[in-house]
Amino acid sequence: MSEVAKHKYVDDIWIVVDGRVYDISEHLIQHYGWSTAAISTPLSILASGGTDCSQEFHELHRYTHDQLHWDDQLMHVRARQCVLEDDT
């Protein structure tokens, strides 16, 4: 997690969801909220940068479909799965 924690900036942001690390930099930079009244959304994403935000992710992205839908959601943000290494 120490490597993930280094990536918490607008142009370089990684998050951990369910044990997988995702580079969501492009998604955050292009987020519509920066230019609308919904700026709290990209700011909350930025606040989660460099952390395991599984709980927050699931609370905000509830759904009634199957797991494939979750995978589609993560691909929708063009997430690049990175390697999560144990710091032990």
Phi, psi and omega in degrees: 000341181295326177291317179299319183299338179286344187252084185222029183243159185307317184266004179204087186228127176242148172228159174248129176229118179054043176080001179249140180262132180234132173272108182251024183304310182298318179299315182293316180300321184269002185299131182299337183297336180297330184251013180228181177290353182271030184299339179298333180294305179295330178292323177289326175296314179299321179296335180270355182301139178077014183228170170274107183247033182305313183297312180297319180301313182291326178294323183272340183240047178295151180203168179243008181266186182275182182300329179303324178299320178298315179300320177297319179300315181291323177290329180301326179274011179053043181290136176258113181290131181247175181270127176260114181254145178289131182278006183284000000 
